[in-house]
Amino acid sequence: MKYRIFVSGNQKELKKERLSVREIIREHPTLNNVFDVFLFEELPAKSKSPVSTYLEEVAKSDIYLGIFGYKYGEKTRKDNLSGTEREYRYFTELYPKKDILIFIKGKDATKRDEDMQHFLQDIKSRHTYVRFTTNEDFKTKLLKTIISYLDEARLVSKTPFDEGFCRNAEYTDINEEEVKDFLENRTIKHKVDISKISIKDVLVNRIKIIGEENGNFKITNAALLFFGRNPSEFIPQHEIRIARFRGSTRTESIDVQEINGPIYKMLEEVESFFKRNTRLASKIVEFKRVEIPEYPYEVIREAVINAIAHRDYNIREAPIMISIFDDRIEISSPGKLLPGLSIKDLEGKHATRNRILCDIFNRTLDMERFGTGISKMKLFMKNYGLSEPEFMEEGNFFVVKFYGPQDKILDLVSNIPEERYVSLRELGLNERQIEALRLMINEKKILSNKEYAKMFNVTRKTAFRDFKKLEKLGYVKAEGTTRDKRYRAI
């Protein structure tokens, strides 16, 4: 996916220079592979207003390239700004840390419109800029600037994405609380003492995801993905889109969420969405209650971690997609398998385009270094009584599909681990209450106080008291008026 350059500048006065940007980028083989240029002149006629149209294009762009001459441009009544200044302000408000390249024509300020003089004073106080005189001069300096930008931003670097430094990120963009949570999680899982060195030392010398040079910190993309305050500000493709659809197609969505933030916070939000959008059945087995999730969440988490760790982050504007249907769950990750790997021989092979991400997951025991992820997912599903997941490539995406039990969810009870069983006797329930729960949960019966009293040969007062206990435990809920109150299992 290419980086998008928005070209801003008075269309009439700077027509040659604007078109030169397109010419320079498109005719240079390297630049053409990295950048797309947006020029308002190239847009087809639309029903939308010009202002809303070009502001939409500003919002889609990664780099603002401003060319400023002598003419300020026509102002609108709404905000008293020219189109050029409006574009600039909109971009800087939306993306305060994205890149801005400024070119100023001429040196004689007295020849400029008064509004342009004020505008340029603001520009020059906030950004470095390049002066030019003629269009040929502009093209020479533009090419030099773009090549220099490529080198500084490492856009054509062979360094893996997660190891690369984020050009505009600063140490203040790291949330140290996220690092502390990570370290606590690691110490618990590894059963070791908490590290007493500083957070910065951990990031620079232990995990090695921040570089230090002459007292200045250089932040890697991996550091932002795991510990950034707002990773998507720098890496917009770092997003998980998750949706619950009605039925087995993407025709109608029931619940949709776009998940952003540091990786472990994203995993928590995925789990929350998953649990509220998949079924949790219950069954009474002998004198125990067992809860039966539609899918073992461990296998979903494993697949999501694999998607985050192995996706191709150079495919921009393409998030990880999780789709929940009535009969299955699909997880789609940008990027095909690496060369040398195939669907048939994935098991037992560990290869990744994001070595540091995998290393950090390994430190909290969320991922192993031996290519066991595929085998673990198959084993989870098999032990749970479900069919093995399917793995495939669809276009430029790697997709995993998990098929659920549909109407046979209660058949999974034999595969639920013993720790998920709750002893009803240990909760203080009597034989009547346990049998009533069995009827209400297993056979879907709805009981009234009168029916309960008759069934177990007790008074209505005793029936009322028994139901109150079940209500307090959260196992049943009452419906109807006091006189006609009935109870159903939750």
VMD Tcl script that draws the C-alpha trace (Angstrom):
set ca {
  {0.00 0.00 0.00}
  {1.43 3.38 -1.03}
  {1.85 6.52 1.05}
  {-0.58 9.21 -0.05}
  {0.64 12.79 -0.68}
  {-1.91 15.59 -0.64}
  {-0.77 18.51 -2.80}
  {-1.99 21.88 -1.50}
  {-1.51 25.28 -3.10}
  {-3.32 27.93 -5.15}
  {-4.51 26.07 -8.25}
  {-4.30 28.98 -10.67}
  {-1.07 30.58 -9.52}
  {0.84 27.35 -8.93}
  {-0.62 25.11 -11.64}
  {2.79 24.19 -13.11}
  {4.29 23.36 -9.71}
  {1.28 21.25 -8.69}
  {1.45 19.21 -11.87}
  {5.22 18.88 -11.44}
  {4.68 16.95 -8.20}
  {2.68 14.35 -10.10}
  {5.27 14.27 -12.88}
  {8.23 13.81 -10.50}
  {6.56 11.02 -8.52}
  {5.07 9.08 -11.42}
  {8.15 9.16 -13.62}
  {10.56 8.03 -10.91}
  {10.43 4.20 -10.56}
  {11.22 4.13 -6.84}
  {9.01 7.06 -5.85}
  {6.12 5.73 -7.94}
  {6.24 2.47 -5.98}
  {6.08 4.28 -2.65}
  {3.78 7.27 -3.16}
  {0.40 8.20 -4.59}
  {-0.25 11.87 -5.38}
  {-3.63 13.51 -4.90}
  {-4.39 16.51 -7.11}
  {-7.80 18.12 -6.95}
  {-7.58 18.76 -10.71}
  {-7.73 15.02 -11.38}
  {-10.99 14.38 -9.55}
  {-14.02 13.58 -11.72}
  {-17.12 15.76 -11.37}
  {-19.07 14.96 -8.18}
  {-22.32 16.06 -6.59}
  {-20.56 16.89 -3.30}
  {-19.29 20.39 -2.58}
  {-15.61 21.03 -3.44}
  {-14.82 21.85 0.20}
  {-16.17 18.58 1.63}
  {-14.55 16.62 -1.21}
  {-11.01 17.91 -0.75}
  {-11.24 17.71 3.06}
  {-12.17 14.04 2.70}
  {-9.04 13.59 0.59}
  {-6.95 15.44 3.19}
  {-8.17 12.97 5.83}
  {-7.06 10.02 3.67}
  {-3.52 11.35 3.21}
  {-0.27 10.51 4.97}
  {1.81 13.52 3.89}
  {0.81 17.15 3.34}
  {2.84 18.89 0.62}
  {2.19 22.64 0.65}
  {3.30 24.95 -2.15}
  {2.87 28.65 -1.32}
  {3.31 31.64 -3.61}
  {1.98 35.20 -3.64}
  {-1.78 34.76 -3.87}
  {-3.74 33.81 -0.76}
  {-6.83 32.68 -2.62}
  {-10.54 33.27 -2.34}
  {-12.01 33.17 1.16}
  {-15.31 31.52 2.09}
  {-17.90 33.23 4.25}
  {-18.09 30.32 6.66}
  {-14.56 30.50 8.12}
  {-12.91 33.39 6.23}
  {-10.10 31.06 5.08}
  {-8.76 30.20 1.65}
  {-8.91 26.59 0.49}
  {-5.14 26.24 0.92}
  {-5.10 27.40 4.53}
  {-8.18 25.32 5.31}
  {-6.47 22.19 3.96}
  {-3.36 22.89 6.02}
  {-5.27 23.51 9.25}
  {-7.48 20.46 8.77}
  {-4.48 18.18 8.21}
  {-2.54 19.50 11.23}
  {-5.59 19.20 13.48}
  {-6.29 15.63 12.37}
  {-2.67 14.47 12.32}
  {-0.44 16.64 14.50}
  {2.48 14.21 14.09}
  {2.22 13.31 10.43}
  {4.70 14.68 7.92}
  {4.42 18.12 6.33}
  {6.63 19.28 3.43}
  {6.61 23.02 2.71}
  {7.81 24.86 -0.42}
  {7.69 28.68 -0.65}
  {8.04 30.54 -3.95}
  {10.14 33.70 -4.01}
  {11.65 35.86 -1.27}
  {10.00 39.26 -1.59}
  {7.32 39.29 1.11}
  {6.00 42.69 0.00}
  {4.65 41.15 -3.19}
  {2.48 38.68 -1.31}
  {-1.15 39.20 -0.34}
  {-1.44 40.42 3.23}
  {-3.33 37.26 4.25}
  {-0.62 35.12 2.64}
  {2.03 36.99 4.61}
  {0.24 36.21 7.88}
  {-0.32 32.60 6.84}
  {3.34 32.12 5.98}
  {4.47 33.65 9.26}
  {2.54 30.89 11.02}
  {3.88 28.22 8.65}
  {7.51 29.30 9.06}
  {7.24 29.40 12.85}
  {6.15 25.75 12.91}
  {7.93 23.99 10.03}
  {11.16 23.90 8.11}
  {10.68 24.88 4.46}
  {12.38 25.05 1.08}
  {12.45 28.19 -1.08}
  {12.34 28.04 -4.88}
  {12.17 30.53 -7.74}
  {11.19 28.87 -11.04}
  {9.31 25.66 -11.77}
  {12.56 23.96 -12.81}
  {14.12 25.02 -9.51}
  {11.07 23.65 -7.72}
  {11.33 20.26 -9.46}
  {15.03 19.93 -8.59}
  {14.43 20.76 -4.93}
  {11.27 18.65 -4.72}
  {13.08 15.55 -5.95}
  {15.95 16.11 -3.52}
  {13.49 16.62 -0.64}
  {11.45 13.51 -1.44}
  {14.56 11.33 -1.77}
  {15.85 12.68 1.55}
  {12.45 12.02 3.14}
  {12.52 8.43 1.87}
  {15.88 7.88 3.48}
  {15.00 9.48 6.83}
  {11.63 7.76 7.11}
  {13.13 4.42 6.00}
  {10.22 3.89 3.64}
  {12.35 1.81 1.31}
  {14.46 0.26 4.03}
  {14.89 -3.51 4.13}
  {14.58 -3.39 7.91}
  {11.54 -5.42 9.06}
  {8.59 -3.21 9.96}
  {8.56 -3.98 13.68}
  {12.30 -3.24 14.00}
  {12.10 0.06 12.13}
  {12.08 3.39 13.98}
  {8.97 5.54 13.79}
  {10.16 8.89 12.47}
  {7.83 11.16 14.46}
  {7.40 9.22 17.69}
  {8.90 10.44 20.96}
  {9.37 8.78 24.32}
  {6.29 10.61 25.64}
  {4.26 8.52 23.16}
  {5.09 5.44 25.27}
  {2.73 4.62 28.14}
  {4.92 3.36 30.98}
  {1.87 1.92 32.76}
  {1.47 -0.50 29.86}
  {5.10 -1.55 30.29}
  {4.54 -2.10 34.03}
  {1.49 -4.27 33.32}
  {3.52 -6.26 30.81}
  {6.36 -6.82 33.29}
  {3.95 -7.86 36.06}
  {2.26 -10.30 33.70}
  {5.65 -11.72 32.72}
  {6.81 -12.16 36.32}
  {3.58 -13.97 37.25}
  {3.78 -16.37 34.30}
  {7.51 -17.04 34.71}
  {7.32 -17.04 38.54}
  {10.28 -14.66 38.85}
  {10.88 -11.49 40.84}
  {9.84 -8.13 39.44}
  {12.71 -6.34 37.69}
  {14.08 -3.42 39.72}
  {15.59 -1.54 36.79}
  {13.85 1.48 35.30}
  {11.21 1.26 32.60}
  {13.51 3.00 30.14}
  {16.30 0.51 30.86}
  {13.89 -2.36 30.25}
  {12.85 -0.95 26.88}
  {16.37 0.03 25.78}
  {18.54 -2.76 27.20}
  {16.29 -5.74 28.00}
  {13.56 -5.84 25.36}
  {15.62 -3.61 23.04}
  {12.71 -1.91 21.29}
  {13.87 1.65 21.91}
  {17.18 3.05 20.72}
  {19.14 5.76 22.51}
  {21.50 8.14 20.76}
  {23.08 11.20 22.40}
  {20.36 11.27 25.01}
  {17.57 11.07 22.42}
  {15.23 8.10 22.19}
  {14.31 6.43 18.90}
  {11.05 4.51 19.13}
  {10.51 1.33 17.12}
  {7.17 0.37 15.64}
  {7.14 -2.66 17.96}
  {7.38 -0.37 21.00}
  {4.41 1.65 19.77}
  {2.33 -1.43 18.97}
  {2.75 -2.90 22.45}
  {3.17 0.14 24.67}
  {2.11 3.23 22.72}
  {-0.49 5.62 24.10}
  {-2.14 5.73 20.70}
  {-0.40 3.37 18.24}
  {-2.91 4.09 15.45}
  {-1.76 7.71 15.34}
  {1.49 6.44 13.81}
  {0.42 3.04 12.45}
  {-3.17 3.44 11.21}
  {-3.28 -0.12 9.88}
  {-2.92 -1.33 13.48}
  {-6.59 -2.00 14.02}
  {-8.88 -4.97 14.56}
  {-12.37 -4.76 13.12}
  {-14.74 -7.26 14.63}
  {-18.37 -7.88 13.77}
  {-21.19 -10.24 14.68}
  {-23.38 -11.03 11.68}
  {-26.88 -12.44 11.59}
  {-26.92 -15.84 9.89}
  {-23.99 -17.19 7.90}
  {-23.31 -14.26 5.52}
  {-22.14 -10.65 5.85}
  {-25.55 -9.29 4.85}
  {-26.64 -7.89 8.22}
  {-24.43 -6.98 11.19}
  {-25.72 -7.15 14.77}
  {-22.71 -5.71 16.61}
  {-19.61 -4.01 15.19}
  {-16.51 -2.60 16.87}
  {-13.24 -1.04 15.70}
  {-10.54 -1.88 18.22}
  {-7.40 0.23 18.61}
  {-4.73 0.76 21.25}
  {-1.76 -1.18 22.61}
  {-1.84 -4.87 21.76}
  {-2.77 -6.35 25.14}
  {-5.61 -3.85 25.60}
  {-6.86 -4.84 22.15}
  {-6.83 -8.51 23.15}
  {-8.96 -7.67 26.19}
  {-11.50 -5.86 24.01}
  {-11.60 -8.73 21.52}
  {-12.35 -11.14 24.39}
  {-15.12 -8.90 25.71}
  {-16.73 -8.61 22.25}
  {-16.37 -12.34 21.65}
  {-18.04 -13.32 24.92}
  {-21.02 -11.02 24.45}
  {-21.56 -12.23 20.87}
  {-21.22 -15.99 21.27}
  {-23.46 -18.35 23.18}
  {-22.91 -19.67 26.69}
  {-25.14 -22.67 27.39}
  {-25.70 -24.32 30.78}
  {-26.54 -27.84 31.85}
  {-27.09 -29.65 35.14}
  {-25.04 -32.84 35.29}
  {-25.80 -34.91 38.37}
  {-25.44 -32.35 41.19}
  {-23.27 -29.89 39.27}
  {-23.90 -26.97 36.94}
  {-21.61 -26.65 33.93}
  {-21.32 -23.64 31.61}
  {-20.61 -24.49 27.97}
  {-19.10 -21.74 25.76}
  {-19.90 -22.04 22.05}
  {-16.16 -21.99 21.28}
  {-13.12 -22.47 23.52}
  {-11.86 -18.89 23.78}
  {-8.26 -20.12 24.09}
  {-8.28 -21.09 20.41}
  {-9.66 -17.73 19.31}
  {-7.06 -15.86 21.36}
  {-4.31 -18.02 19.87}
  {-5.50 -17.18 16.36}
  {-5.76 -13.44 17.08}
  {-2.25 -13.36 18.57}
  {-0.94 -15.16 15.50}
  {-2.70 -12.64 13.26}
  {-1.16 -9.68 15.15}
  {2.31 -11.22 15.24}
  {2.51 -12.42 11.65}
  {0.48 -9.91 9.63}
  {2.14 -7.77 6.99}
  {2.20 -4.22 8.42}
  {3.39 -2.86 5.10}
  {-0.12 -3.46 3.78}
  {-1.58 -0.19 4.95}
  {-5.27 0.60 5.49}
  {-5.97 -3.14 5.85}
  {-6.85 -4.18 9.41}
  {-7.24 -7.61 10.93}
  {-10.87 -8.69 10.47}
  {-12.81 -10.97 12.84}
  {-16.25 -12.08 11.65}
  {-18.62 -14.02 13.91}
  {-21.45 -15.90 12.17}
  {-24.13 -18.27 13.45}
  {-22.08 -21.27 12.33}
  {-18.45 -20.14 12.33}
  {-15.79 -17.53 13.14}
  {-13.37 -16.19 10.54}
  {-10.13 -14.33 11.29}
  {-8.50 -12.60 8.34}
  {-4.96 -11.21 8.54}
  {-3.27 -8.99 5.88}
  {-0.41 -10.71 4.10}
  {0.17 -14.04 2.44}
  {2.42 -16.76 3.83}
  {6.13 -16.04 3.62}
  {8.06 -17.57 0.70}
  {8.90 -21.20 1.41}
  {5.76 -21.82 3.47}
  {2.56 -23.46 2.31}
  {-0.75 -24.32 3.95}
  {0.14 -28.02 3.92}
  {3.37 -27.70 5.90}
  {2.55 -24.90 8.36}
  {2.71 -27.13 11.42}
  {6.07 -27.26 13.12}
  {7.56 -24.38 11.13}
  {8.24 -21.00 12.68}
  {8.85 -18.14 10.28}
  {7.73 -14.57 10.72}
  {8.10 -11.14 9.18}
  {7.86 -9.60 12.70}
  {10.59 -11.12 14.86}
  {10.35 -8.59 17.71}
  {6.57 -8.93 18.06}
  {6.94 -12.68 18.35}
  {9.75 -12.26 20.89}
  {7.60 -10.04 23.13}
  {4.68 -12.48 22.96}
  {7.14 -15.22 23.86}
  {8.23 -13.33 26.98}
  {4.70 -13.58 28.39}
  {4.30 -17.20 27.22}
  {1.64 -16.21 24.70}
  {3.64 -17.63 21.83}
  {6.29 -20.29 21.43}
  {9.27 -20.25 19.08}
  {8.64 -23.70 17.64}
  {5.75 -23.18 15.22}
  {3.23 -24.86 17.51}
  {0.39 -22.37 16.99}
  {-1.36 -24.32 14.23}
  {-1.09 -27.60 16.16}
  {-2.41 -25.96 19.32}
  {-5.46 -24.57 17.51}
  {-6.24 -27.96 15.99}
  {-5.84 -29.69 19.35}
  {-8.01 -27.11 21.18}
  {-10.86 -27.63 18.72}
  {-10.55 -31.42 18.64}
  {-10.48 -31.71 22.44}
  {-13.52 -29.46 22.61}
  {-15.50 -31.74 20.34}
  {-15.42 -29.44 17.30}
  {-13.95 -29.90 13.84}
  {-10.41 -28.75 13.15}
  {-10.01 -25.15 11.88}
  {-9.44 -24.45 8.22}
  {-6.43 -22.43 7.05}
  {-6.33 -20.76 3.66}
  {-5.14 -17.80 1.61}
  {-7.81 -15.55 0.13}
  {-6.33 -12.90 -2.12}
  {-3.67 -11.07 -0.12}
  {-4.97 -12.33 3.24}
  {-4.38 -15.34 5.46}
  {-7.68 -16.67 6.82}
  {-8.55 -19.08 9.64}
  {-12.08 -20.49 9.96}
  {-13.49 -22.10 13.10}
  {-16.77 -24.00 12.81}
  {-19.09 -24.06 15.83}
  {-21.53 -26.64 17.25}
  {-24.69 -24.84 16.05}
  {-27.70 -26.62 17.66}
  {-25.48 -29.31 19.23}
  {-23.85 -27.03 21.79}
  {-25.03 -29.16 24.74}
  {-23.17 -32.15 23.27}
  {-19.93 -30.36 24.16}
  {-20.52 -30.90 27.89}
  {-18.28 -33.97 28.02}
  {-15.37 -31.86 26.78}
  {-15.67 -29.13 29.40}
  {-12.81 -29.33 31.94}
  {-13.75 -30.24 35.51}
  {-12.79 -26.81 36.84}
  {-15.73 -25.29 34.94}
  {-18.21 -27.44 36.92}
  {-19.92 -25.83 39.92}
  {-21.07 -28.08 42.77}
  {-24.63 -27.04 43.56}
  {-24.53 -28.83 46.90}
  {-21.48 -26.83 47.97}
  {-23.49 -23.69 47.17}
  {-26.02 -24.80 49.74}
  {-28.81 -25.85 47.38}
  {-31.18 -28.59 48.47}
  {-32.42 -31.53 46.40}
  {-35.60 -29.64 45.37}
  {-33.67 -26.65 44.06}
  {-31.20 -28.82 42.14}
  {-34.00 -30.81 40.49}
  {-35.90 -27.61 39.64}
  {-32.74 -26.16 38.06}
  {-32.29 -29.35 36.04}
  {-35.81 -29.04 34.65}
  {-35.46 -25.33 33.97}
  {-32.01 -25.51 32.36}
  {-31.93 -28.90 30.67}
  {-35.60 -29.10 29.67}
  {-36.34 -25.37 29.36}
  {-39.26 -25.47 31.80}
  {-40.72 -22.33 33.37}
  {-42.04 -22.85 36.90}
  {-44.36 -20.92 39.17}
  {-44.45 -20.99 42.99}
  {-47.65 -23.03 42.80}
  {-46.17 -25.60 40.40}
  {-43.00 -25.84 42.46}
  {-44.97 -26.34 45.72}
  {-47.11 -29.07 44.17}
  {-44.16 -30.81 42.49}
  {-42.15 -31.10 45.72}
  {-45.05 -31.22 48.20}
  {-44.05 -28.07 50.08}
  {-45.81 -24.85 51.00}
  {-45.81 -21.82 48.69}
  {-43.78 -19.99 51.31}
  {-41.08 -22.66 51.06}
  {-41.24 -22.50 47.25}
  {-40.85 -18.72 47.37}
  {-37.84 -19.06 49.69}
  {-36.21 -21.69 47.45}
  {-36.60 -19.49 44.38}
  {-35.19 -16.49 46.24}
  {-31.98 -18.45 46.85}
  {-31.73 -19.34 43.14}
  {-32.35 -15.70 42.20}
  {-29.61 -14.52 44.55}
  {-27.15 -16.92 42.90}
  {-28.11 -15.50 39.51}
  {-29.44 -18.82 38.20}
  {-33.07 -17.81 37.65}
  {-35.08 -14.64 37.06}
  {-38.66 -13.86 38.02}
  {-41.27 -12.69 35.53}
  {-44.81 -11.41 35.95}
  {-46.73 -9.98 38.91}
  {-46.42 -11.16 42.51}
  {-49.55 -13.28 42.21}
  {-48.65 -14.84 38.84}
  {-44.87 -14.81 39.21}
  {-42.99 -17.41 37.19}
  {-39.30 -18.28 37.05}
  {-37.01 -19.17 34.16}
  {-33.35 -20.16 34.10}
  {-30.79 -17.57 33.08}
}
mol new
graphics top color blue
foreach p $ca { graphics top sphere $p radius 0.5 }
foreach p [lrange $ca 0 end-1] q [lrange $ca 1 end] { graphics top cylinder $p $q radius 0.2 }
display resetview
